[in-house]
Amino acid sequence: MDSENRNKRDLPEVVADILITLDKVQQTQERMQQTQERMQQTQERMQERMDEGFTRMESAFNNMTTAVLDAMNRQTARYDTVQTKQTGQDTEVRELRERLENLEKVVYKKAG
């Protein structure tokens, strides 16, 4: 509508036009508010998913750390067991050598 026709409108027409425009603005505002609420809900869901993901990642890291430490402890225990056996065997060999030397001395004394 051109400006000349606009100036000729009567008050009820102008009020009706304003009310129609106001209604459209309110509807647009409501849609925007609904969109904002949906976006907020989406953001909250994404935050929850991220938190759950971080929790799972932390748990996996803790499990891996525990597994590595357990493996290291088992390896250390095996090493200690082998070392203890080896030390025991070394002691046995030393004792047997000493006994052999003592027996040799006794045999040489009796032979000589």
BELQUI-V600582 format. One record per backbone hydrogen bond with DSSP energy under -0.5 kcal/mol. CO is the residue of the C=O (numbers start at 0). NH is the residue of the N-H. E is the energy in kcal/mol with one decimal. If there is no record, write none. Layout:
[[CO/NH/E] [CO/NH/E]]
This chain:
[[1/5/-2.1] [2/6/-1.9] [3/7/-0.8] [4/8/-0.6] [5/8/-1.1] [9/13/-1.9] [10/14/-2.9] [11/15/-2.6] [12/16/-2.6] [13/17/-2.5] [14/18/-2.8] [15/19/-2.6] [16/20/-2.5] [17/21/-2.9] [18/22/-2.6] [19/23/-2.3] [20/24/-2.5] [21/25/-2.7] [22/26/-2.6] [23/27/-2.5] [24/28/-2.7] [25/29/-2.6] [26/30/-2.6] [27/31/-2.5] [28/32/-2.4] [29/33/-2.7] [30/34/-2.6] [31/35/-2.6] [32/36/-2.4] [33/37/-2.6] [34/38/-2.5] [35/39/-2.3] [36/40/-2.5] [37/41/-2.7] [38/42/-2.6] [39/43/-2.4] [40/44/-2.5] [41/45/-2.6] [42/46/-2.4] [43/47/-2.4] [44/48/-2.5] [45/49/-2.6] [46/50/-2.7] [47/51/-2.7] [48/52/-2.7] [49/53/-2.8] [50/54/-2.3] [51/55/-2.6] [52/56/-2.6] [53/57/-2.7] [54/58/-2.4] [55/59/-2.7] [56/60/-2.5] [57/61/-2.6] [58/62/-2.6] [59/63/-2.6] [60/64/-2.7] [61/65/-2.6] [62/66/-2.5] [63/67/-2.6] [64/68/-2.6] [65/69/-2.8] [66/70/-2.4] [67/71/-2.5] [68/72/-2.6] [69/73/-2.6] [70/74/-2.5] [71/75/-2.6] [72/76/-2.6] [73/77/-2.6] [74/78/-2.6] [75/79/-3.0] [76/80/-2.5] [77/81/-2.8] [78/82/-3.2] [79/83/-2.7] [80/84/-2.6] [81/85/-2.9] [82/86/-2.7] [83/87/-2.6] [84/88/-2.7] [85/89/-2.7] [86/90/-2.4] [87/91/-2.4] [88/92/-2.8] [89/93/-2.4] [90/94/-2.7] [91/95/-2.8] [92/96/-2.4] [93/97/-2.4] [94/98/-2.4] [95/99/-2.5] [96/100/-3.0] [97/101/-2.7] [98/102/-2.8] [99/103/-2.8] [100/104/-2.4] [101/105/-2.4] [102/106/-2.9] [103/107/-2.8] [104/108/-2.4] [105/109/-2.3] [106/110/-2.3] [107/111/-2.1]]
